[in-house]
Amino acid sequence: MTKLHNDRVSALVLVSPGSLFGSAEFSLGRGAARDSQALIGYEVESHEGHLIVIDGFLSDEISDDFEEKIERGLVQAQRAGLVASRIWACDSGAEPFDGWKGLSHGGAPVEFPDQMIAAQCVGSWLGSSGARVTGAWATHDDTGGCVNLVRDALNRTLLRSHATICWSALFSEENLPEDNIEELSEDSDQLSFWKPPCVSSRR
């Protein structure tokens, strides 16, 4: 049985992880994109709560290292009796690529027609647990973005809680705010920081 109604257990929802790679490298530059991958990858594998991954177009570009972090995070959530799910929802209509493996929660579907429907379903799983949403892309002014859409859909579904956008998400207007990420140490490729503030909005 999942620990759905414990308000102290939060959810991390990773949206469109494939866009953290080719799309981010094109838009932000390779260095900034790789910093974002490390930041979000660390968050995913170290999160102690429900974990949901919403794949879509470009998820076939996820690196092996980042894929391993996702898998470790999902296994950790499963072992703790929490929601652990990997689903496919792409507003462009793209279907899962060959070899994609979903992870169902309680026998629920792993493929959805769009991200809004997927997020509303996720919200029903989470009950009163709050959610933090990261991934790509987000906007500060709410003019668009898959991350914003998922947050808004969650906020229409969650009970007595709400969803926020993490600063670790990739924002289309700018790179990650520098004051939320500490410098990488010279002798390590790991990020030492935390916890990113979130952008809260009720819709």
Secondary structure, DSSP 8 states (H G I E B T S, - for coil): ---TT-TT--EEEEE-GGGGTHHHHHHH-HHHHHHHHHHHHHHHHH--SEEEEEE-TTGGG--HHHHHHHHHHHHHHHHTT--EEEEEE-TT-----TT---B-STT--SEESSHHHHHHHHHHHHTT--EEEEEEEE-TTSS--HHHHHHHHHHTT-SS--EEEETTSEETTSS--GGGS----TT-SS-------EEE---
